Amino acid sequence: GYDKLDYDEIDISQWKFGFEYITQNKVPLRGGVLYHFSPIPSLSPSTRFSVGSGFNYKKLEISYGSTFSLYNYSYPDLFPVEDDVRLYYDRVYESKLELLFSIIYNF
C-alpha cells in the first residue's frame, strides 16, 4: 500500500508491502518491506525488511519476528582540516536489526 500524509509544507509518504502464508502444518510465515521517503529533502529515504512467524499451543500464542533497516545520510565532518577543498560532509551508513518476541495466554 501507499500512505501519504500532508502537514503544512511537509509531505510524509511511504510504500509498504506485506504477506502471510499459512503452511500445511498451520504455521504462519510473514514478511514485508517498507520504503519511507524522508520529509527533509537533504536526507535519504529509509528501507525496512521484516520476517516472522508464530504458533499456538492450547491457550498459549507465541509470535516472533525481526526487522532489518537500512539508512544513509551526510553528516558534517567532526574534525575538519583547514583549507581542504573537499566538502565537509561524511557519508554515514546505518543498519539496525530488531528482534521481537511475544507471548499471549488466553484465559
TORPA-4810 file (N, C-alpha, C, O; in nm, 3 decimals):
<nodes>
NODE_1_0.081_-0.116_0.000_0.000_0.000_0.000_0.087_0.124_0.000_0.208_0.118_0.019_G
NODE_2_0.023_0.234_-0.021_0.090_0.363_-0.025_0.021_0.456_0.072_-0.101_0.470_0.068_Y
NODE_3_0.099_0.520_0.160_0.046_0.617_0.256_0.110_0.752_0.228_0.229_0.760_0.200_D
NODE_4_0.028_0.858_0.236_0.082_0.993_0.222_0.010_1.083_0.320_-0.113_1.091_0.321_K
NODE_5_0.088_1.152_0.403_0.035_1.247_0.499_0.090_1.385_0.466_0.209_1.399_0.440_L
NODE_6_0.004_1.486_0.467_0.046_1.623_0.441_0.031_1.707_0.566_-0.079_1.721_0.619_D
NODE_7_0.141_1.763_0.613_0.140_1.855_0.726_0.198_1.988_0.676_0.319_2.000_0.657_Y
NODE_8_0.111_2.085_0.656_0.151_2.216_0.604_0.238_2.197_0.480_0.187_2.160_0.374_D
NODE_9_0.368_2.222_0.491_0.456_2.213_0.375_0.539_2.084_0.374_0.627_2.069_0.289_E
NODE_10_0.513_1.992_0.467_0.592_1.870_0.478_0.507_1.751_0.431_0.396_1.730_0.480_I
NODE_11_0.560_1.675_0.338_0.494_1.553_0.291_0.565_1.432_0.350_0.687_1.420_0.342_D
NODE_12_0.488_1.342_0.410_0.542_1.218_0.463_0.474_1.105_0.386_0.353_1.087_0.396_I
NODE_13_0.552_1.029_0.310_0.493_0.922_0.231_0.580_0.797_0.240_0.701_0.804_0.263_S
NODE_14_0.515_0.682_0.220_0.585_0.555_0.229_0.511_0.449_0.148_0.389_0.452_0.135_Q
NODE_15_0.588_0.355_0.095_0.536_0.237_0.028_0.556_0.119_0.123_0.661_0.110_0.187_W
NODE_16_0.458_0.031_0.132_0.473_-0.088_0.215_0.403_-0.207_0.151_0.300_-0.194_0.085_K
NODE_17_0.463_-0.323_0.174_0.410_-0.448_0.119_0.435_-0.557_0.222_0.545_-0.566_0.278_F
NODE_18_0.335_-0.640_0.247_0.350_-0.750_0.341_0.269_-0.870_0.298_0.174_-0.858_0.220_G
NODE_19_0.306_-0.985_0.350_0.232_-1.107_0.318_0.235_-1.201_0.438_0.320_-1.190_0.526_F
NODE_20_0.140_-1.292_0.439_0.137_-1.400_0.537_0.096_-1.527_0.464_-0.005_-1.530_0.393_E
NODE_21_0.174_-1.632_0.482_0.147_-1.761_0.420_0.131_-1.863_0.531_0.217_-1.875_0.619_Y
NODE_22_0.021_-1.937_0.528_-0.004_-2.043_0.627_0.037_-2.176_0.564_-0.019_-2.216_0.462_I
NODE_23_0.133_-2.245_0.626_0.180_-2.373_0.574_0.077_-2.483_0.602_-0.023_-2.459_0.670_T
NODE_24_0.102_-2.602_0.550_0.012_-2.714_0.573_0.008_-2.753_0.720_-0.091_-2.811_0.765_Q
NODE_25_0.113_-2.724_0.795_0.117_-2.753_0.939_0.057_-2.641_1.022_0.072_-2.641_1.144_N
NODE_26_-0.011_-2.545_0.957_-0.076_-2.431_1.024_0.025_-2.334_1.087_-0.008_-2.266_1.184_K
NODE_27_0.145_-2.328_1.034_0.247_-2.234_1.083_0.247_-2.112_0.989_0.267_-2.128_0.869_V
NODE_28_0.225_-1.991_1.042_0.227_-1.873_0.956_0.370_-1.827_0.927_0.455_-1.824_1.016_P
NODE_29_0.396_-1.790_0.804_0.522_-1.728_0.763_0.489_-1.588_0.715_0.409_-1.571_0.622_L
NODE_30_0.550_-1.486_0.778_0.518_-1.347_0.747_0.642_-1.276_0.697_0.754_-1.307_0.737_R
NODE_31_0.621_-1.179_0.608_0.731_-1.098_0.557_0.680_-0.966_0.506_0.561_-0.951_0.477_G
NODE_32_0.769_-0.871_0.495_0.728_-0.741_0.444_0.845_-0.649_0.418_0.958_-0.676_0.460_G
NODE_33_0.817_-0.542_0.348_0.915_-0.439_0.319_0.846_-0.303_0.328_0.730_-0.290_0.289_V
NODE_34_0.917_-0.203_0.380_0.865_-0.068_0.392_0.971_0.028_0.339_1.086_0.023_0.381_L
NODE_35_0.931_0.115_0.247_1.019_0.217_0.191_0.963_0.351_0.231_0.855_0.390_0.186_Y
NODE_36_1.036_0.425_0.317_0.989_0.550_0.375_1.067_0.667_0.316_1.189_0.675_0.331_H
NODE_37_0.995_0.758_0.247_1.058_0.878_0.193_1.085_0.975_0.307_1.004_0.986_0.399_F
NODE_38_1.197_1.045_0.302_1.231_1.140_0.406_1.153_1.270_0.387_1.144_1.320_0.275_S
NODE_39_1.096_1.326_0.494_1.026_1.454_0.481_1.123_1.571_0.462_1.080_1.681_0.427_P
NODE_40_1.252_1.548_0.485_1.354_1.652_0.469_1.431_1.621_0.341_1.494_1.515_0.332_I
NODE_41_1.428_1.710_0.242_1.489_1.679_0.111_1.637_1.642_0.117_1.682_1.565_0.032_P
NODE_42_1.714_1.692_0.212_1.857_1.662_0.216_1.887_1.523_0.275_2.000_1.476_0.265_S
NODE_43_1.788_1.458_0.336_1.808_1.325_0.392_1.759_1.217_0.296_1.664_1.237_0.221_L
NODE_44_1.826_1.103_0.300_1.791_0.991_0.212_1.670_0.915_0.268_1.643_0.922_0.388_S
NODE_45_1.598_0.843_0.183_1.489_0.758_0.233_1.543_0.638_0.310_1.662_0.606_0.301_P
NODE_46_1.456_0.571_0.386_1.498_0.452_0.461_1.418_0.331_0.414_1.307_0.344_0.363_S
NODE_47_1.475_0.213_0.434_1.413_0.087_0.393_1.414_-0.009_0.511_1.514_-0.018_0.582_T
NODE_48_1.303_-0.080_0.531_1.294_-0.182_0.637_1.244_-0.313_0.578_1.151_-0.315_0.496_R
NODE_49_1.306_-0.423_0.621_1.263_-0.557_0.582_1.222_-0.630_0.710_1.288_-0.617_0.813_F
NODE_50_1.114_-0.706_0.703_1.070_-0.779_0.823_1.029_-0.921_0.787_0.977_-0.947_0.678_S
NODE_51_1.054_-1.013_0.881_1.013_-1.153_0.869_0.965_-1.199_1.007_1.006_-1.144_1.109_V
NODE_52_0.879_-1.299_1.007_0.832_-1.350_1.135_0.746_-1.473_1.119_0.716_-1.517_1.008_G
NODE_53_0.707_-1.530_1.234_0.623_-1.648_1.237_0.564_-1.659_1.377_0.579_-1.568_1.459_S
NODE_54_0.500_-1.769_1.404_0.443_-1.792_1.536_0.369_-1.925_1.538_0.357_-1.993_1.436_G
NODE_55_0.320_-1.961_1.657_0.243_-2.084_1.669_0.155_-2.077_1.793_0.178_-1.995_1.882_F
NODE_56_0.055_-2.163_1.797_-0.036_-2.175_1.910_-0.018_-2.311_1.976_0.001_-2.412_1.908_N
NODE_57_-0.024_-2.312_2.108_-0.021_-2.436_2.184_-0.125_-2.424_2.295_-0.105_-2.355_2.394_Y
NODE_58_-0.237_-2.494_2.275_-0.351_-2.486_2.365_-0.394_-2.340_2.380_-0.439_-2.281_2.281_K
NODE_59_-0.382_-2.278_2.497_-0.425_-2.140_2.518_-0.309_-2.039_2.505_-0.325_-1.921_2.537_K
NODE_60_-0.196_-2.086_2.459_-0.077_-2.003_2.451_-0.048_-1.967_2.305_-0.047_-2.054_2.218_L
NODE_61_-0.024_-1.839_2.279_0.015_-1.792_2.146_0.156_-1.734_2.156_0.183_-1.647_2.239_E
NODE_62_0.247_-1.782_2.071_0.384_-1.733_2.069_0.414_-1.681_1.928_0.396_-1.752_1.829_I
NODE_63_0.460_-1.556_1.922_0.497_-1.494_1.794_0.639_-1.441_1.805_0.682_-1.397_1.912_S
NODE_64_0.711_-1.444_1.694_0.846_-1.390_1.690_0.874_-1.335_1.552_0.813_-1.376_1.453_Y
NODE_65_0.965_-1.242_1.547_0.998_-1.179_1.419_1.122_-1.093_1.431_1.178_-1.076_1.540_G
NODE_66_1.163_-1.039_1.319_1.277_-0.948_1.318_1.257_-0.843_1.209_1.188_-0.866_1.110_S
NODE_67_1.319_-0.729_1.230_1.316_-0.619_1.136_1.459_-0.572_1.112_1.536_-0.553_1.206_T
NODE_68_1.494_-0.554_0.986_1.626_-0.504_0.949_1.606_-0.376_0.870_1.533_-0.375_0.771_F
NODE_69_1.669_-0.267_0.913_1.651_-0.139_0.844_1.786_-0.085_0.795_1.890_-0.107_0.856_S
NODE_70_1.779_-0.015_0.683_1.895_0.047_0.619_1.869_0.196_0.604_1.759_0.237_0.568_L
NODE_71_1.973_0.278_0.631_1.958_0.422_0.621_2.095_0.483_0.598_2.193_0.438_0.657_Y
NODE_72_2.104_0.585_0.514_2.230_0.656_0.496_2.204_0.805_0.483_2.098_0.848_0.438_N
NODE_73_2.303_0.884_0.524_2.288_1.029_0.522_2.426_1.094_0.526_2.527_1.028_0.553_Y
NODE_74_2.429_1.224_0.499_2.553_1.301_0.507_2.559_1.370_0.642_2.459_1.421_0.692_S
NODE_75_2.679_1.370_0.700_2.697_1.428_0.833_2.819_1.520_0.829_2.920_1.485_0.767_Y
NODE_76_2.811_1.637_0.893_2.927_1.727_0.891_3.050_1.658_0.951_3.039_1.582_1.048_P
NODE_77_3.166_1.686_0.894_3.291_1.628_0.942_3.320_1.676_1.084_3.316_1.796_1.111_D
NODE_78_3.348_1.582_1.174_3.376_1.618_1.313_3.511_1.686_1.330_3.530_1.766_1.421_L
NODE_79_3.606_1.654_1.242_3.741_1.709_1.251_3.782_1.768_1.116_3.861_1.708_1.044_F
NODE_80_3.728_1.885_1.081_3.762_1.943_0.951_3.908_1.989_0.945_3.967_2.028_1.046_P
NODE_81_3.965_1.982_0.826_4.102_2.025_0.802_4.096_2.161_0.733_4.021_2.179_0.637_V
NODE_82_4.174_2.256_0.783_4.174_2.389_0.723_4.223_2.384_0.579_4.313_2.307_0.545_E
NODE_83_4.163_2.466_0.496_4.199_2.480_0.354_4.180_2.350_0.275_4.242_2.333_0.170_D
NODE_84_4.098_2.261_0.323_4.067_2.138_0.249_3.962_2.171_0.144_3.861_2.235_0.176_D
NODE_85_3.983_2.130_0.021_3.891_2.165_-0.088_3.770_2.072_-0.094_3.674_2.101_-0.166_V
NODE_86_3.773_1.961_-0.020_3.660_1.867_-0.021_3.543_1.928_0.057_3.559_2.020_0.136_R
NODE_87_3.426_1.873_0.031_3.310_1.911_0.111_3.327_1.854_0.251_3.386_1.747_0.267_L
NODE_88_3.278_1.921_0.350_3.296_1.878_0.489_3.181_1.788_0.536_3.129_1.804_0.646_Y
NODE_89_3.144_1.696_0.451_3.039_1.602_0.489_3.088_1.459_0.468_3.143_1.425_0.363_Y
NODE_90_3.067_1.377_0.569_3.098_1.235_0.558_2.968_1.160_0.530_2.861_1.199_0.577_D
NODE_91_2.979_1.053_0.453_2.862_0.969_0.425_2.853_0.864_0.535_2.949_0.790_0.557_R
NODE_92_2.739_0.857_0.603_2.718_0.763_0.713_2.617_0.658_0.668_2.510_0.692_0.616_V
NODE_93_2.650_0.531_0.689_2.560_0.420_0.656_2.521_0.351_0.787_2.608_0.304_0.861_Y
NODE_94_2.393_0.344_0.814_2.345_0.281_0.936_2.257_0.162_0.902_2.185_0.162_0.801_E
NODE_95_2.264_0.063_0.986_2.173_-0.051_0.975_2.133_-0.091_1.117_2.209_-0.072_1.212_S
NODE_96_2.013_-0.145_1.130_1.964_-0.183_1.262_1.886_-0.314_1.250_1.807_-0.331_1.158_K
NODE_97_1.910_-0.405_1.343_1.840_-0.532_1.350_1.762_-0.536_1.481_1.820_-0.521_1.588_L
NODE_98_1.631_-0.556_1.472_1.546_-0.567_1.590_1.487_-0.707_1.594_1.440_-0.759_1.493_E
NODE_99_1.488_-0.768_1.711_1.427_-0.899_1.732_1.305_-0.880_1.821_1.313_-0.813_1.924_L
NODE_100_1.194_-0.938_1.781_1.067_-0.922_1.852_1.015_-1.058_1.895_1.026_-1.156_1.822_L
NODE_101_0.958_-1.063_2.015_0.908_-1.187_2.070_0.788_-1.156_2.157_0.795_-1.064_2.239_F
NODE_102_0.678_-1.228_2.142_0.560_-1.204_2.227_0.495_-1.335_2.267_0.494_-1.433_2.192_S
NODE_103_0.442_-1.335_2.389_0.369_-1.449_2.444_0.233_-1.400_2.491_0.225_-1.303_2.567_I
NODE_104_0.128_-1.465_2.447_-0.009_-1.431_2.489_-0.075_-1.556_2.544_-0.072_-1.662_2.482_I
NODE_105_-0.133_-1.542_2.662_-0.207_-1.652_2.722_-0.355_-1.614_2.727_-0.391_-1.512_2.787_Y
NODE_106_-0.440_-1.694_2.667_-0.585_-1.667_2.663_-0.654_-1.743_2.776_-0.644_-1.866_2.785_N
NODE_107_-0.723_-1.670_2.862_-0.795_-1.732_2.974_-0.926_-1.790_2.930_-1.000_-1.846_3.011_F
</nodes>
